[in-house]
Amino acid sequence: MRTVLSSWVEGDFAAFDTMDRDKCIETWRKRFGREPPKYVSVQFMRRALVYEAQVKAQGGLSPAVRTALERSMNDVRKSNGKAGSGPPVPSQLLRPGTQLFREWNGRSYQVEVLNDGFRMDGKRYRSLTEIARKITGAHWSGPRFFGLKTS
């Protein structure tokens, strides 16, 4: 019987689809050498593990993509997080499937961008502001709460 870890080398990623939470955590520990983040979903762990398996089996990002990411990170570092240092990223421009993360009061929250809204904890929301209000109990700009707007 093959293990999920041996499946990585062979590129058989279907084994990840059936992993329960305990198996995901066990595999995460073996792969990353540490505990997964608190409150992270099983679906996210599966996706992260599949991505890492693909990197191991097929290679990582291309040099061009790495350079673009490094350039982008350097731009962010240079701006030093100053308001107005770059164009805001409106939530309407987020592509479906994008995952947003925010830690609030010791808990991590994961939000998926949908074609017509957002999903968090299996529930659909119309806006990021609605989600920010649900998380904090107060009125927040949703894009600002998730770090998408700087001004």
Protein Blocks (a to p, Z undefined) as FASTA:
>chain_A
ZZfklmmmnopaklmmmpcfklmmmmmmmmnopacdehiafklmmmmmmmmmmmmmnopa
dfklmmmmmmmmmmmmmnnopghiaccddfklpcghiacdddeehiacdddddfkbcdee
hiacfbfklmmmmmnopacdfklmnopafZZ
